[in-house]
Amino acid sequence: MTQQIPPHASQTHNAQGPTVPRAIRDNAQKPGTVTFIHSDKSKRVYDYPEFSGAVDNRAMQLLEMGLEKGDRIGFVIPDSEDFVISFIAALTAGVIPVPMYPPLSLGRLDGYIDTAARILMAADAKALLTVKKAQPVLWSLVNRVDTLEKVVCLEDLPKPSGEQPDVDAISLDDVAFLQFTSGSTSDPKGVVVTHGSLLANMHAILKYGLEINPQDITVSWLPLYHDMGLIGFTLCPLWYAMSAVYIPTLDFVKHPTLWMETMHEHRGTIAFAPNFAYALATRRTSEKTLAKLDLSCVKVLGCGAEPNHPATLRAFTDLFAKAGLKPGALLPCYGMAEATLAMTFNPLHRGLRTDVIDADTYHGKNRAVPKGEGNTLEFVSCGVPLPGHNVIIVDDDGKELPERSVGNIVFQGPSITSGYWGQKKATEDAFRDNGLHTGDLGYMADGELYVTGRKKDIIILNGRNYDPQSIEWEASEVDGVRKGNVVAFSRPSETTEELVIVVETKPGTNQDELAENVRQRIQNRMYLSVADVVLLASGQLPKTSSGKLQRSRARLQYLDGTLGAEGNRTLGNRGQMFTLVKHLSVSFLARLRHGVRRRVARILPETTRRHPRTGHRA
């Protein structure tokens, strides 16, 4: 008897269901594979029956920890296989996961622990799930977070027992997870993603944005603790029972050619990445490597999460066209965590579209007037709003602006999340009656969105507005500057604001000559005077956990004289070892006290119970 092939998810899934837990349970009857490539080149390939079973087992283990529906649990899990199974297991159990990035540098361990504590406090987390390698420095968080009762290692989870969780008890109104934004100049904000907003966004992305079919295969190296990697390349493909391939993030950073090599080997059809990844892949791929690749299988290479540089994207498509990459595969888009993930998509198969406008009119009058030559700016189209959603441009008073007027980008539709966990004021500021105020600036032209920058990062010089990324892209073209590692901002002076540019330099560069070349480049190309050029070594610019440059933080460090001195770099290896020993000692004492409390609690349970502060939805 021939086995009947189940209908494809594009026919059965929509914004009303099934929820992710229900879909994963149903996927046990579907074809497709989930492949995890490890750093040692080994692979673990799950078929969907195996994967669905692994998720159910992990969900039962989480419930054996004493967690209940609605409890928040922090995740510090570096391995993609363990992370993906544990995350979906938490959704299945009704527990609310809080994904967090793992500690990556001893020199920044102080800052890491501080940020982790702030996230766990903001989430009112009850437990922290991690691995044994990371556990020794994380126990100190129990002393700093009132609600945090324990740190549990994956390796120590109890054997699964009991009944499978009831996936039909999960409703669209339930909170799926908290996605903490990666800013570091203020307290972290936890975006409340419900199952309803999640399904609305995934359905729009998969059915309309990408037009998924049963043959599609996703490939991703993206961090799983941020929205593009978590929703776009974990929840989306697994919800649809697509075949998915995962590469360790750090392996891509060390070996950028791995991305396209994996697309070639696994015949991947869909991948996404920020602009910097396209620059890295272009720069690191030799003609010899290129000759071994066949990328004719690639349907979509999406780019978002940071400003898209036209020259970077053109260089990528020009290079990889030699390996069969179709020029129409490139798909710039726009999104953010507060909108669940995506807001706009370019039409499929069209490729890169840009708008060249008059720079003087843009800087002086906030208008995007087309211009073919002279002093111009070029912006990449982010496409049109997803079906069922809308984007408008408004002024500071909330009045909608006509096409080609630069203003505040406001997003409307069912993908908008429920606000920030426990932060009423921040929620009211961003989530308003007319939609989500993104904090980004842009304009519409022929119905398409062009994002020009973050409102808070705008540089005002002599009464004119300048986008920092336009200045940064120019400075990156100077020989000796590490491309993609430049920030521009202003500093106060007695009469007006002055322009400062900070760059990371390549080894062996003549510092004085490089600084002068940066000044001349900006003067000649943008007609701006640079008051100061700061030269840093590789890795000294502050970045978020997802690799984005932090302009605001760099500016603060510049003004207080600490720029380039993050962590314990100035102390070298001894300073890093001191930091590690300090955190190991604090964690050891915290774990010891926790053990004592548990033993005392068995004797005097009512008098020693901890009373966590109550969390609530925004």
C-alpha positions as CSV (number, residue, x, y, z in Angstrom):
1,M,0.0,0.0,0.0
2,T,1.4,3.4,-1.0
3,Q,1.8,5.8,1.9
4,Q,-0.2,9.0,1.4
5,I,1.9,12.2,1.4
6,P,0.4,14.8,3.8
7,P,-0.7,18.1,2.3
8,H,1.9,20.8,2.4
9,A,1.8,23.3,5.2
10,S,1.1,26.2,2.8
11,Q,-2.3,24.6,2.4
12,T,-3.0,23.7,6.0
13,H,-1.3,26.4,8.1
14,N,-2.4,30.0,8.6
15,A,-2.5,32.8,11.2
16,Q,-5.2,30.9,13.2
17,G,-3.2,27.7,13.6
18,P,-1.9,25.2,14.3
19,T,0.3,26.6,17.0
20,V,4.0,25.7,16.9
21,P,3.6,23.0,19.6
22,R,0.7,21.5,17.8
23,A,2.5,21.6,14.5
24,I,5.6,19.9,15.9
25,R,3.5,17.1,17.3
26,D,1.8,16.7,14.0
27,N,5.1,16.8,12.1
28,A,5.8,13.2,13.4
29,Q,3.8,12.1,10.4
30,K,5.7,14.2,7.8
31,P,8.8,13.9,5.7
32,G,11.8,16.3,5.9
33,T,14.9,16.4,8.1
34,V,16.5,18.7,10.6
35,T,20.3,18.7,10.4
36,F,22.7,20.1,12.9
37,I,26.4,20.5,11.8
38,H,28.8,20.6,14.7
39,S,32.2,22.4,14.9
40,D,34.0,19.1,14.6
41,K,32.2,18.6,11.2
42,S,30.0,15.8,12.6
43,K,26.3,15.9,11.9
44,R,23.2,15.0,13.7
45,V,20.3,14.4,11.3
46,Y,16.7,14.1,12.7
47,D,13.8,13.0,10.6
48,Y,10.6,14.6,11.8
49,P,9.3,11.7,13.8
50,E,12.6,11.6,15.8
51,F,12.6,15.4,16.2
52,S,9.0,15.5,17.4
53,G,9.9,12.8,19.9
54,A,13.0,14.6,21.2
55,V,10.9,17.8,21.7
56,D,8.3,15.9,23.7
57,N,10.9,14.2,25.9
58,R,12.6,17.5,26.6
59,A,9.3,19.2,27.5
60,M,8.6,16.4,30.0
61,Q,12.1,17.0,31.5
62,L,11.4,20.7,31.9
63,L,8.1,20.0,33.7
64,E,10.0,17.6,36.0
65,M,12.1,20.6,37.1
66,G,9.0,21.9,38.8
67,L,8.2,24.5,36.1
68,E,4.6,25.4,35.4
69,K,2.8,27.1,32.5
70,G,3.7,30.7,32.4
71,D,7.0,30.4,34.3
72,R,10.0,32.2,32.7
73,I,13.2,30.3,32.1
74,G,16.4,31.8,30.9
75,F,18.3,29.9,28.2
76,V,22.1,30.1,27.9
77,I,22.7,27.2,25.5
78,P,25.6,27.6,23.0
79,D,24.9,24.4,21.0
80,S,22.3,24.8,18.3
81,E,20.9,21.3,18.6
82,D,20.3,21.5,22.3
83,F,19.0,25.1,22.0
84,V,16.4,24.3,19.3
85,I,15.1,21.2,21.0
86,S,14.9,22.9,24.4
87,F,13.3,26.1,23.0
88,I,10.5,24.3,21.2
89,A,10.1,22.0,24.2
90,A,9.5,25.0,26.4
91,L,6.8,26.2,24.0
92,T,5.3,22.8,24.1
93,A,5.3,22.7,27.9
94,G,3.7,26.2,28.1
95,V,6.9,27.5,29.8
96,I,8.1,30.9,28.6
97,P,11.7,30.8,27.3
98,V,14.0,33.8,27.5
99,P,16.8,33.2,25.0
100,M,20.2,34.8,26.0
101,Y,23.5,34.8,24.3
102,P,26.3,32.7,25.9
103,P,29.5,34.2,27.3
104,L,32.0,34.5,24.5
105,S,34.9,36.5,25.9
106,L,36.7,36.4,29.3
107,G,37.7,40.0,28.8
108,R,34.0,41.0,28.8
109,L,32.8,38.6,31.5
110,D,31.9,41.5,33.9
111,G,29.7,43.1,31.4
112,Y,28.1,39.8,30.4
113,I,27.1,38.9,33.9
114,D,25.7,42.4,34.5
115,T,23.6,42.1,31.3
116,A,22.4,38.6,32.1
117,A,21.3,39.6,35.6
118,R,19.4,42.6,34.2
119,I,17.6,40.4,31.6
120,L,16.7,37.7,34.2
121,M,15.5,40.3,36.6
122,A,13.4,42.0,34.0
123,A,11.9,38.7,33.0
124,D,11.2,37.6,36.6
125,A,12.9,34.3,35.6
126,K,12.4,31.3,37.8
127,A,15.2,29.1,36.5
128,L,18.2,29.3,34.2
129,L,18.9,26.4,31.8
130,T,22.5,26.0,30.6
131,V,25.3,23.5,30.0
132,K,28.1,22.4,32.3
133,K,30.8,24.4,30.5
134,A,28.9,27.6,31.2
135,Q,27.4,26.8,34.6
136,P,30.5,27.6,36.8
137,V,30.3,31.3,36.1
138,L,26.5,31.6,36.0
139,W,25.6,30.5,39.6
140,S,26.4,34.0,40.8
141,L,23.2,35.2,39.1
142,V,21.1,33.4,41.8
143,N,22.3,35.9,44.3
144,R,21.6,38.9,42.1
145,V,18.1,37.9,40.8
146,D,15.4,37.6,43.4
147,T,13.1,35.3,41.5
148,L,15.9,33.0,40.2
149,E,15.7,29.7,42.2
150,K,18.2,27.6,40.4
151,V,20.7,27.0,37.6
152,V,20.1,23.7,35.8
153,C,22.4,21.9,33.4
154,L,21.0,20.1,30.4
155,E,23.3,17.2,31.3
156,D,21.6,16.9,34.7
157,L,17.9,17.0,33.6
158,P,15.9,14.1,34.9
159,K,14.8,11.3,32.6
160,P,11.5,12.1,30.9
161,S,8.5,10.7,32.6
162,G,4.8,11.2,32.8
163,E,2.5,12.2,30.0
164,Q,3.2,14.3,27.0
165,P,2.2,17.9,27.5
166,D,-1.2,18.9,26.1
167,V,-0.3,21.0,23.1
168,D,-3.9,21.9,22.6
169,A,-3.9,23.8,25.9
170,I,-1.7,26.4,24.2
171,S,-3.8,29.3,22.8
172,L,-3.0,32.2,20.5
173,D,-3.3,34.6,23.4
174,D,-0.6,32.8,25.4
175,V,2.9,34.3,25.6
176,A,5.3,32.2,23.5
177,F,8.6,33.7,24.6
178,L,10.3,37.0,25.6
179,Q,12.7,38.4,23.1
180,F,15.1,40.8,24.8
181,T,16.4,43.7,22.7
182,S,20.2,44.0,22.5
183,G,20.6,47.6,23.5
184,S,23.0,48.2,26.3
185,T,22.7,51.9,27.2
186,S,19.5,51.3,29.2
187,D,17.7,48.5,30.9
188,P,16.9,45.6,28.5
189,K,13.4,45.4,27.2
190,G,11.7,42.1,26.8
191,V,9.4,42.0,23.8
192,V,6.3,39.9,24.5
193,V,5.8,37.5,21.6
194,T,2.4,35.7,21.8
195,H,1.5,32.6,19.8
196,G,-1.0,34.8,17.9
197,S,1.5,37.4,16.7
198,L,4.0,34.6,15.9
199,L,1.6,32.8,13.6
200,A,0.5,36.0,11.9
201,N,4.1,36.9,11.1
202,M,5.3,33.4,10.1
203,H,2.3,32.8,7.9
204,A,2.8,36.1,6.0
205,I,6.6,35.4,5.6
206,L,6.3,31.8,4.4
207,K,3.2,31.9,2.2
208,Y,3.5,35.4,0.7
209,G,7.0,36.7,1.3
210,L,8.9,33.5,0.4
211,E,6.2,31.4,-1.4
212,I,7.5,28.2,0.3
213,N,7.2,24.9,-1.5
214,P,7.9,21.3,-0.3
215,Q,11.3,21.3,-1.9
216,D,12.7,24.3,-0.1
217,I,15.7,23.8,2.3
218,T,16.8,26.5,4.8
219,V,20.4,27.0,5.8
220,S,21.3,29.2,8.7
221,W,24.3,30.2,10.8
222,L,22.4,33.0,12.5
223,P,22.5,33.3,16.3
224,L,19.5,31.5,17.7
225,Y,18.9,33.9,20.6
226,H,17.9,36.8,18.2
227,D,14.7,37.1,16.2
228,M,16.0,36.5,12.6
229,G,17.7,33.2,13.6
230,L,15.1,32.2,16.1
231,I,11.9,32.9,14.3
232,G,13.0,33.1,10.7
233,F,15.2,30.0,10.7
234,T,14.0,27.9,13.6
235,L,10.3,28.4,14.2
236,C,9.3,29.1,10.5
237,P,10.8,26.0,8.9
238,L,9.9,23.7,11.7
239,W,6.3,25.0,11.8
240,Y,6.1,24.1,8.1
241,A,8.0,20.8,8.5
242,M,10.6,22.1,6.0
243,S,14.1,20.6,5.9
244,A,16.5,22.8,7.8
245,V,20.3,22.9,8.2
246,Y,22.1,24.7,11.1
247,I,25.7,25.8,11.2
248,P,27.4,27.0,14.4
249,T,27.5,30.8,14.4
250,L,31.1,31.0,15.5
251,D,32.1,28.6,12.7
252,F,30.8,31.1,10.2
253,V,32.5,34.0,11.8
254,K,35.8,32.1,11.7
255,H,35.3,30.7,8.2
256,P,32.8,32.8,6.2
257,T,33.1,30.6,3.2
258,L,31.3,27.9,5.2
259,W,28.0,29.6,4.5
260,M,27.9,29.2,0.7
261,E,29.7,25.9,0.9
262,T,26.9,24.6,3.0
263,M,24.3,26.0,0.6
264,H,26.1,24.1,-2.1
265,E,26.5,20.8,-0.2
266,H,22.9,20.6,1.1
267,R,21.3,22.3,-2.0
268,G,19.9,25.0,0.2
269,T,17.3,27.2,-1.3
270,I,16.8,29.9,1.4
271,A,19.1,31.8,3.7
272,F,19.2,35.2,5.4
273,A,21.9,37.4,6.9
274,P,22.7,40.9,7.9
275,N,24.7,43.2,5.5
276,F,28.1,42.5,7.3
277,A,27.8,38.8,6.5
278,Y,27.6,39.5,2.7
279,A,30.7,41.7,3.0
280,L,32.6,38.9,4.9
281,A,31.6,36.2,2.5
282,T,32.7,38.3,-0.5
283,R,36.0,39.3,1.1
284,R,37.0,35.8,2.2
285,T,35.9,33.7,-0.8
286,S,38.8,32.9,-3.2
287,E,38.4,32.2,-6.9
288,K,39.6,28.6,-6.1
289,T,36.7,28.2,-3.6
290,L,34.3,29.8,-5.9
291,A,35.1,27.4,-8.7
292,K,33.9,24.5,-6.5
293,L,30.5,26.0,-5.8
294,D,27.2,25.5,-7.6
295,L,24.6,27.9,-6.2
296,S,22.0,27.5,-8.9
297,C,19.8,25.9,-6.3
298,V,19.5,29.1,-4.3
299,K,16.1,30.7,-4.5
300,V,16.3,33.5,-1.8
301,L,19.2,35.2,0.0
302,G,17.5,37.7,2.3
303,C,19.3,40.6,3.9
304,G,18.1,42.7,6.8
305,A,18.7,43.4,10.6
306,E,21.0,46.3,9.8
307,P,21.2,49.0,7.0
308,N,21.9,47.4,3.6
309,H,24.8,48.9,1.7
310,P,24.2,48.9,-2.0
311,A,27.9,48.4,-2.9
312,T,28.2,45.5,-0.6
313,L,25.2,43.6,-2.0
314,R,26.3,44.3,-5.6
315,A,29.8,43.0,-4.9
316,F,28.3,39.8,-3.4
317,T,26.0,39.1,-6.3
318,D,28.6,39.9,-8.9
319,L,31.1,37.5,-7.3
320,F,28.8,34.6,-6.7
321,A,27.1,34.9,-10.1
322,K,30.3,33.0,-11.2
323,A,29.0,30.1,-9.1
324,G,25.5,30.2,-10.6
325,L,23.8,32.5,-8.2
326,K,20.8,34.2,-9.8
327,P,20.8,38.0,-9.4
328,G,17.2,37.9,-8.5
329,A,17.9,35.7,-5.4
330,L,18.8,38.8,-3.3
331,L,15.9,39.9,-1.2
332,P,16.3,42.9,1.1
333,C,13.7,43.2,3.8
334,Y,12.9,45.1,7.0
335,G,11.8,44.0,10.4
336,M,12.4,44.2,14.1
337,A,11.6,42.2,17.3
338,E,8.7,44.4,18.2
339,A,6.9,43.4,15.0
340,T,7.7,39.7,15.8
341,L,10.1,39.6,12.9
342,A,9.4,40.9,9.4
343,M,7.5,44.0,8.2
344,T,8.3,44.4,4.5
345,F,9.6,42.1,1.8
346,N,10.9,42.8,-1.7
347,P,9.0,41.0,-4.5
348,L,10.4,37.5,-5.0
349,H,13.1,37.0,-7.7
350,R,13.4,40.8,-8.5
351,G,16.7,41.3,-6.8
352,L,18.3,44.5,-5.6
353,R,16.4,47.8,-6.2
354,T,17.9,51.1,-5.1
355,D,16.8,54.8,-5.1
356,V,19.4,57.5,-5.9
357,I,18.4,60.9,-4.5
358,D,19.7,64.4,-4.1
359,A,21.8,64.6,-0.9
360,D,21.3,68.4,-0.3
361,T,17.5,68.2,-0.5
362,Y,17.5,65.1,1.7
363,H,19.8,66.6,4.4
364,G,18.2,70.1,4.3
365,K,14.5,69.5,3.7
366,N,13.9,65.8,4.6
367,R,12.8,65.0,1.0
368,A,13.9,62.1,-1.2
369,V,14.1,63.7,-4.6
370,P,15.5,61.4,-7.4
371,K,18.8,62.6,-8.9
372,G,21.1,60.8,-11.3
373,E,24.4,62.5,-10.7
374,G,26.3,65.0,-8.5
375,N,26.0,65.0,-4.7
376,T,23.7,62.0,-4.2
377,L,22.7,59.3,-1.7
378,E,21.6,55.7,-2.6
379,F,19.2,53.7,-0.5
380,V,18.1,50.1,-0.9
381,S,14.4,49.3,-1.2
382,C,13.1,47.1,1.6
383,G,10.0,46.3,-0.4
384,V,6.3,46.4,0.4
385,P,4.4,45.6,3.6
386,L,3.5,42.0,4.1
387,P,-0.1,41.2,3.2
388,G,-2.5,42.1,6.0
389,H,-0.1,44.7,7.3
390,N,0.7,48.3,6.5
391,V,3.5,50.9,6.8
392,I,3.0,54.6,7.1
393,I,5.4,57.5,7.4
394,V,4.5,60.2,10.0
395,D,5.9,63.4,11.3
396,D,6.7,64.0,14.9
397,D,3.1,65.1,15.5
398,G,1.7,61.8,14.1
399,K,0.5,63.4,10.8
400,E,0.9,61.0,7.8
401,L,3.4,62.3,5.2
402,P,3.2,61.9,1.4
403,E,5.5,59.8,-0.6
404,R,9.2,60.8,-0.7
405,S,8.9,62.7,2.6
406,V,11.3,61.4,5.2
407,G,9.7,60.7,8.6
408,N,9.0,58.2,11.3
409,I,8.2,54.6,10.2
410,V,5.0,53.2,11.8
411,F,4.0,49.6,11.3
412,Q,0.4,48.3,11.5
413,G,-1.0,44.8,11.5
414,P,-1.5,41.5,13.5
415,S,2.2,40.8,13.7
416,I,2.7,43.6,16.3
417,T,3.7,42.1,19.6
418,S,2.1,42.8,23.0
419,G,4.6,45.3,24.2
420,Y,7.5,45.0,26.7
421,W,7.3,42.7,29.7
422,G,6.6,44.7,32.8
423,Q,7.5,48.0,31.2
424,K,4.3,50.1,30.8
425,K,5.9,53.4,29.9
426,A,8.2,51.9,27.3
427,T,5.2,50.0,25.8
428,E,3.1,53.2,25.6
429,D,5.9,55.1,23.9
430,A,6.3,52.6,21.1
431,F,3.0,50.8,20.8
432,R,0.5,53.5,20.0
433,D,-3.1,53.7,18.6
434,N,-1.8,54.2,15.1
435,G,0.7,51.3,15.2
436,L,4.2,50.4,16.2
437,H,6.5,53.4,16.2
438,T,9.7,51.7,15.2
439,G,12.2,54.5,16.0
440,D,13.5,54.3,12.4
441,L,13.3,57.0,9.8
442,G,12.5,56.4,6.1
443,Y,10.3,57.2,3.2
444,M,7.9,55.5,0.8
445,A,8.4,55.7,-3.0
446,D,6.1,53.9,-5.4
447,G,4.6,52.0,-2.5
448,E,8.0,50.7,-1.4
449,L,9.8,51.4,1.9
450,Y,13.3,52.9,2.0
451,V,14.8,52.9,5.5
452,T,17.3,55.7,6.0
453,G,18.4,55.2,9.7
454,R,17.6,55.2,13.4
455,K,16.1,58.4,14.7
456,K,18.2,58.4,17.8
457,D,21.4,58.1,15.8
458,I,20.8,61.1,13.5
459,I,23.8,63.5,13.4
460,I,22.8,67.2,13.2
461,L,25.5,69.4,11.8
462,N,24.9,73.1,11.0
463,G,21.1,72.5,11.1
464,R,21.2,69.6,8.6
465,N,20.4,65.9,9.3
466,Y,22.9,63.2,8.4
467,D,22.5,59.4,8.6
468,P,25.6,57.9,10.4
469,Q,25.7,54.9,8.1
470,S,26.2,57.0,5.0
471,I,29.3,58.6,6.7
472,E,30.5,55.2,8.0
473,W,30.2,53.5,4.5
474,E,32.4,56.2,3.0
475,A,35.0,55.9,5.8
476,S,35.1,52.1,5.3
477,E,36.4,52.6,1.8
478,V,39.7,54.0,3.1
479,D,42.6,51.6,2.9
480,G,43.6,50.4,6.3
481,V,40.1,50.6,7.8
482,R,38.3,47.4,8.7
483,K,35.2,47.5,6.6
484,G,32.0,47.4,8.6
485,N,33.8,48.5,11.8
486,V,33.2,52.2,11.8
487,V,30.9,54.4,13.8
488,A,30.1,58.1,13.3
489,F,28.5,60.4,15.8
490,S,28.6,64.0,17.0
491,R,30.2,65.7,20.0
492,P,29.2,69.0,21.6
493,S,31.4,72.1,21.1
494,E,31.1,75.7,22.2
495,T,29.0,76.7,19.1
496,T,27.7,73.6,17.4
497,E,27.9,69.8,17.1
498,E,31.1,68.4,15.6
499,L,31.6,65.1,13.7
500,V,33.6,62.3,15.2
501,I,34.5,59.1,13.3
502,V,35.8,56.0,15.1
503,V,37.4,53.2,13.0
504,E,39.0,49.9,13.7
505,T,42.3,49.6,11.8
506,K,44.1,46.8,10.1
507,P,47.5,45.7,11.5
508,G,50.6,47.6,10.3
509,T,48.7,50.7,9.2
510,N,50.3,54.2,9.4
511,Q,48.0,55.8,12.0
512,D,48.6,59.5,11.2
513,E,48.2,58.9,7.5
514,L,45.1,56.8,7.9
515,A,43.4,59.5,10.1
516,E,44.1,62.1,7.5
517,N,42.8,59.9,4.6
518,V,39.5,59.4,6.5
519,R,39.2,63.2,7.0
520,Q,39.9,63.8,3.3
521,R,37.5,61.1,2.1
522,I,34.6,62.5,4.1
523,Q,35.4,66.1,3.1
524,N,35.6,65.2,-0.6
525,R,32.6,62.9,-0.8
526,M,30.2,64.4,1.7
527,Y,31.5,68.0,2.1
528,L,31.8,67.5,5.9
529,S,34.6,68.5,8.2
530,V,35.7,65.8,10.7
531,A,36.6,67.1,14.1
532,D,38.2,63.9,15.4
533,V,39.2,60.5,14.0
534,V,39.7,57.8,16.6
535,L,41.7,54.7,15.6
536,L,41.1,51.5,17.5
537,A,42.5,48.0,17.3
538,S,40.3,45.1,16.0
539,G,37.5,44.2,18.3
540,Q,37.5,47.4,20.4
541,L,34.3,48.9,19.1
542,P,31.3,48.0,21.3
543,K,28.8,45.7,19.7
544,T,25.6,43.9,20.6
545,S,25.4,40.2,21.2
546,S,24.3,39.8,17.5
547,G,27.3,41.7,16.2
548,K,25.7,45.1,15.5
549,L,27.8,48.2,16.2
550,Q,26.5,50.3,19.2
551,R,26.8,53.9,18.2
552,S,25.2,55.3,21.3
553,R,27.5,53.3,23.6
554,A,30.6,54.2,21.5
555,R,29.6,57.9,21.8
556,L,29.2,57.6,25.6
557,Q,32.5,55.9,25.9
558,Y,34.2,58.5,23.8
559,L,32.8,61.3,25.9
560,D,33.9,59.7,29.2
561,G,37.3,58.6,27.9
562,T,36.8,54.8,28.0
563,L,36.4,54.1,24.3
564,G,38.5,51.1,23.4
565,A,39.0,49.9,27.0
566,E,36.1,47.4,27.3
567,G,36.5,44.5,29.7
568,N,40.1,43.8,30.8
569,R,41.9,44.2,27.5
570,T,44.4,46.5,29.0
571,L,45.3,43.9,31.6
572,G,46.0,41.2,29.1
573,N,45.7,37.5,30.0
574,R,46.3,38.1,33.7
575,G,43.4,40.5,33.8
576,Q,41.2,38.0,32.0
577,M,42.2,35.2,34.4
578,F,41.5,37.5,37.4
579,T,38.0,38.1,36.0
580,L,37.3,34.4,35.5
581,V,38.6,33.5,39.0
582,K,36.4,36.2,40.5
583,H,33.2,35.0,38.9
584,L,34.1,31.3,39.6
585,S,34.5,32.2,43.3
586,V,31.3,34.1,43.5
587,S,29.4,31.4,41.7
588,F,30.8,28.7,43.9
589,L,29.7,30.5,47.0
590,A,26.2,31.1,45.5
591,R,25.9,27.5,44.7
592,L,27.0,26.5,48.2
593,R,24.4,28.9,49.8
594,H,21.8,27.5,47.5
595,G,22.6,23.9,48.6
596,V,22.4,25.0,52.3
597,R,19.0,26.7,51.7
598,R,17.6,23.5,50.1
599,R,18.7,21.4,53.0
600,V,17.2,23.9,55.5
601,A,14.0,24.1,53.5
602,R,13.4,20.4,53.9
603,I,13.4,21.0,57.7
604,L,11.6,24.4,57.8
605,P,9.9,24.7,54.4
606,E,7.4,27.5,55.4
607,T,10.0,29.9,56.8
608,T,12.7,29.6,54.2
609,R,10.6,29.8,51.0
610,R,11.7,32.6,48.7
611,H,9.1,35.0,47.5
612,P,9.7,36.1,43.9
613,R,8.3,39.4,42.8
614,T,5.3,39.1,40.6
615,G,5.8,39.6,36.9
616,H,3.1,40.8,34.5
617,R,2.5,41.4,30.9
618,A,2.9,44.9,29.6
